[in-house]
Amino acid sequence: MSGEKRAVFKQWLANGKASLQPLTFPQRELWEASPVTVADTANHICCLIQLQGVITHEACEAALQRVVERQEVLRLSFLPGKERPMQMIRQSSEANFRFRELSSRQGREEAIEELAKEICSKPFDSVQGPLYRVEVLRRSTDDHVLVFAIHHAIADGWTLGVFVRDLCIAYLKGLAGLREGLSPLPLTYSEWGAAERAFWHEAELKRHAEFWKSNLAGSRRLWNSLEGPETASGAPHRLISHIPATVADAAQKLARVTGTTFFSTLLAAFQVTLFRWTGEEDVLVGTPVANRTTHAARETMGYFAGIVPLRGHVDPVRPFSEEVSAVHQATVSSFANAMPFAELVQALGDLPVPGHNPIFEVRFALQNHPVPDVALHGLSARLRMRSTGTARFHLGCEITAVEDGLEVAWLFRPNLFPVVEIENLSYIFKAVLADACCSPQNRIAALMTQKR
């Protein structure tokens, strides 16, 4: 950081134009427990939102400005510190917005996708900020695509839904001629961070750490052969598969019959799939948790999410229904003892290795906070695509409920896993889930014994 820039920031802090706050626990995870550097563009979260309706450049920019005034993370950057960076929150900031008129060639789907990749892959200046950008691509008078890119240090999956809702409300207020801004947040991101720091005092961290030292004792990596400092660099590739509604319904029914949850049923099938794929009966994955336990937190943009290790012991002679119950019990216990991941890594002494995530390499998620479709007064907004900034894992499985079943997004590194191998993994998962949920009394060893 230049001396001139440092002097400007000091003046802002002195006259109250900005304030400093410590990193939140999730932010510390990015700096201290991730194999991917914070500056890596793979930490960018990006979504494309289809906008239908007659909209204008000025009205869009004004609406975004209202959202910036309400959500402090859109005015946030990071100042280097002696031990770790600090959040710098500005009192005011201009919206980072661009409006593009597209030609007919640029408006084609493939061209839109390329433009979005270009927009989302531009690095952010973490010191100067802002750590987001919004571009509206106009294809016709009433057909637009909004591209929203934001750094993972100030956002999670839930944040996308909050952003879409706030932006649409702000736009409609502008159309109605209302000059007042959006209502103040009941809980700002920095207030949430302060409350978390107060809760996670030393004794509380130690109590939770004891559970994990016992729970994770003797756990092993799924792949000891995946080595190299560049393993986790760059954005992962994405493969989409689909599970039909009949199988999804059978999984829901099995969850009800066993007194478990849909999540536990899907996780059990996923762990069996990894057992089939790797031959390892001891399967350890990580899953995100929203960390938005109060209604107030659900209105706030920011990086709230934590990640919890989930360890499963696949017993080939056990019926799948019993496997689901065992997975559910282990999951409930793990969630009850969840703690900040960076603190967990420190307590276990599992120091980050370049290119490898601490503790586990696989991420499993059931997306239960989708970006909502909005349809109000001649304006509709619908999510088209998103990438979630989960760059530090070798393999990810993200499941989202859709109208005709389940969409499964496989995130993987092509330098580690050929596409054909991920396609086979997807096939195994679909077959295991179908077999297991239709015949849950069958032993795991009898489920989907043949690869495609």
N, C-alpha and C positions, 0 to 999 in steps of 0.2 A: 504494500500500500504506500503510495507516494506521500511525502511530507505535506503537500498541499491538500490532498484529500483528507489526511488525518486532521489537519487544522480545521477544515470545514466541519468535520464530524464533531470535534471538540466544541466548536462554537454552537452547533445544534444542541448538544447535550447541556451546555451551560445556559442557554436561553430557553430551554424547555421545548425545543422543536423535535426532540427525540429523547427516548429513554432506553436504558439498558436493562436486560433481564437475562438470568442464566439460561442455559439450554434446558429444555424439558427432557425427561427421561427418554422418550422416543428419539429425540434429536441426538442425544448422546450416543444412542445405539448406532446411528449413521456415522458418527465421527470415531467411535471407539471400538465397535464390535462388528464392523462390516468389512469384508475383503475388498469392496469397491470404494474408491475414493469418492468423497462427497461431490467433487467437481465432475465426476463421470456423467456423461449425458444419459447413461442407462438409468440414472436416478430420476429421470423426468417422467412425470405422469402426464398422459395426453389423452384427450377425448375429442371426438368429432360429434357435433350435435346438428342434426338436420332442423333448420328453421323454415317453417312454411308461413307465409304472410307478408304483407307489404311493410317493410322496415326501412329505416333511413340510417345513414352514417351517424348523424348528430344524435338521434334518439338512442342508438346503441351505445355510443360513447358516454352519453349522460347517464344511462342506466348503469354501465360498468363503474362510473365514478361513484355512484351511490353505494355500490357494493364495496368498493375500495374503502369508502368512509366507514362502513359498518364492520368490515372484517379486517382486523389489524394485521393478519399474516400477509395481506396484500400490500402492506406498508413496511414489511420486515426485511432486514438483511442481517448479515453476521459480521461482527468485528473480531479480528484475531485477538486472542488473549494469552496470558502467560501459560496457563494450564490448558484451557480450552476456550473456544470462541464464546462470545456473548451475542444474544439477540439484540439488535438495535431496531426499535419500533418508532417510526416517524409519526408525528401528529397529523401530517397531511402528505399526500402524494398524488401525482397525476396518473390517471388510468393509462396502462400500457396497452394501447389499442391500435389496430390497423384495419382498414376497410378496403377490400380489393374488388374491382370489377373484373370478372373473368370473361375471356373470349369463349366461343362455343367449343373450341378445342380444349381449352384449360378446364372447362366445366365437366368434361367427361370423368367418369368414376376413377379410372386409372390415374388421370392427371391430378384429381383431387387428393387421392391417396399419396401421391408423390409430394404434392405441396404440403400436406399435413406432416409428412416425415421430415421435410425440410424445416418447417416451422418448429417442430418439436425437438429437433436435434441440435438447434442452435444453443450454445452454452449460455448459462446465466452467470452474471457477475455477482458472486455471493456477498461481496462487500458493498458494492454500489447499489445492487438491487435494481428494479424489482425482480422477484424470483418467479414470475409468471408472465405469460403473454397471451393476448386474445386477438385473433384475427377472424374477421367475417369475410367469407368468400361469396360474392354475389354471382349466381348463375343466371338469374332472371329477376324481374321485379318482385316476385313473391316466392323465390326459391333461393335459399342461402345455406351455407354450411359454416358453422362456428367451430373454429379450432381453438381449444383451450389447452395450453401447456403450462405445467406448474411443477416446481421442484418438490421432491418427496420430503425434504426437510420441513416443509410448511404445509403438507397435504397428505391425505390418505384416500382410500376409495370412497369413504363416506363424504369427504369434502366435495366431490364432484356433484353429488346430489344437492348439497347445500348451495353450491354456486349456481346451479341451474335454477333452483327455486328463487333465490334472491335476485338473480338477474331478470327473470321473467316478471317478478313482482315490481322491481324497480322500473322496468320498461313500461309496464301497464300504468304505473303511477304517472310516468311522464306523459303518456298518451292522454291521461285524464286531466292533465294540466296541474297536477298537484306538485307544489314546489318543495315540500318537506322531504327529507331523506327517509331512509328506512329506519325502523325503530331500533334503538340501541340493543346490543346483545345482552341477555341476562348474565352471560359468563364469557369473558374474553379468553383468548388462548393463553395469555400470560397469567391470568388469574387461575386458570385450570392448572397450569404448570406449577404455580406457587402452592396450590392445595396439594398436589401430588408430592412435592418435595417435603411438605409438612407431614404428610401421612407416612412416607417411606423413610422413617427415622432408622437409625442403626439397628435397634433391637428388632424392628419389624422385618428389615431386610435379612437379618441373621436367622430369624425364625423360619422364613420362607426358604432360605438357602439350605437349611438342614434337610428339608423335605427333598429338594432336588439332588443333593449329594447322595442321598439314599436311592432316590428314584432312577437316577441316571448312572449309578455305579455299574461299571462293566459294559456299558453300551459301546457299540462299535459303529464305525463308518460303513455305509452300504458299499462304497467303492474306495478301496485303498489304492487302486491303480490309477486313479485320476489325479495326476500330479502336474505341477507347473505353475509358476507365478501368474500366468495370464489366464488361468482357468475361468475366473469370474469377470473378465473385462468385456466391455461392450454389451450392447443390448441383446437379450435372448431372442431366439426365433419363436414363432407362434404357430401352432397347428390346432385347428378347431375340429372337434368331432361332435356327434350328436347321439344322445340316448333317447329312445322313443318314450312317449308318455306311458305306455303299458309297463315298461320296466321301472320308470320313476314312480308310478302308482304302486307297483308291487313293493318297492323299497319303503314307501310311506306306510303301507299296510304292515310290513314286517316290523317297522319301528313301533307302531301302535301295539301289535301283538306281544312284542318282547318288552314293552314298557320302557323303551329307550327313545332315541331321537333320530330324525332323518339324517342329521350330521353324523352320528355314530355309525349308522348303517352304511353310509357312503364311505366313511373312513375305514371301517372294517373291510369292505370290499377293496379299497385302495391298498390297504396293508397286505391283504392276500395277493393282490396283483403284484406288488413289489416283491413279495416272497416268491411268486412264480417267476418273476423276471430276473431276480438276483440270486435266489437260492438261500437267502438269509431269513431265518425265522425271527430274529430280533430286529424289528423295524422301527426306526426313529425318524419322525417327520416334525416339521413345525407348522403351526397354524396361526393365522392372525386373529386377534381379538380387538373389538372396536374401542374398548376403554371409554365408552360414552355412557356411563351408568346413570347419569341424571338427564332429565329432559332438556335442561339448559345447555348441556354440552352438545346436544344433537343439532343445535342451531348454529354451531360455530365451525368455521373452516380452520383446519390445522392438522398437524400430524399427531393424532391421539393414539393410533393403533399400536398395540404391543404384539409380541409373538410368543407362543407357548409351545415348548417341546411336548410331543405326544409319543410315548413309547408303547409299542405293541409287541406281544409275543405270540406269533402265529403258531398254533398247534395243529398240525395236519390231520390228527385223528379226532379233533373236536368238531361237532356239528357247527355249521355257520351261525345258527341262531344263538348258540352259546358264545361264539366268538364275538358277536355283536354286543351281547351283555357284558362280556369282559372288557371290550373296548370302551363301552359306555361308562363303566365303573372307573376305569383308568382315566378317561377324559374328564369326568366330573371332578375327580381328585386333582388332576393337573390344573384345571381351570381355577379351582378353589385356592390353589397355591401359586397362582401366576404372580410374577414379579417383574420389574423392569429388566429387559434382556441384557443390557450392558452390565448391570449389577450382577446378574446371574452368571454371565461369562467370567466376570472378575472373581466371584465367589468360588467357581469351579476351577479356576486357574487355567481355563481353556483359552489361551491367548490366541488372537486372530493370526492365521497363517495367510500370507499373500495368495489371493486367488481362491480361498476356501472359506465358507461361512463357519463360524464356531458352532460346535455341538452337532449340527445336522446339515445335510445338503439338499433336502427335499422339502418343498412347501406344498401344503394341501389347504385349500380354502373353499368354503361354500359361501358364495357371494349372496348375502341376505340384505344388502343395502344398495340395490341397483339405482342407477340414475333414473328418476321418474320421468315419464312422458308428461308433457304439459300441454293443455289445449284450453286457451282462454281468449275470448274476444278477438277472434281473427288471427291469433298467433298460436302456433303449435311448435313444440320442441321435442325431439326424439333422439336418443342416443344412437349413434351408428357404430362407433368403435371406441375402444379405449385400451391403453396399455398402462400397467399399474406400478411401474417403477420397482419391480421385484428383481433387480439385476443380480443380487448377490448369491442366488441359489443356482445349483447345477440343473435342477429340474423343478418345475412347478405344475400343479394341477389345480385349476380354478373352475369351479362348477357353478353355473348360474341357471336358475329355473327360467324357462321360456314357455311360450304358449303350448308348444307341441312336445314338451319333454324337458330335457336338460342339455344345455350347451356346455361342453367341456373344452377348456382352453389349456393346451399343453405348452408350457414355456420351457425351452431347452436351449442348450448351447451346441450348435452344429459341429464345433471342433471336438466335442466330447461324445455326442450321440448323433449318428446319421439319421436323416429323416425317416428312412425305412424302419429303423429301430423304434422310433417314437410312434410311428404308425402301428407297429406290432404291439407296443405297449398299450396304445389306445384300444386296439382290438381285444387284448386280454382283459382290460378293465371292463369293457362293455359286456364281454361274455361272462366274466366272473360275477358281475352284478346281476345279470339276467338269470344265470343258473342259481346263484345263491338265494336270490329273493323269491324265485319261483319254487325252489326246493330247499328251504332253509334247514331242513332236518338232515341234509346230506353232509357228510364229512368234508372238510376243506380239501383233503387229498383227492376227492372225487370231482372237484369243481374244475372245469375247463382245463383239462390236462394237456391239451394239444395247442401249440401255437398255430397261428394262421399259416 
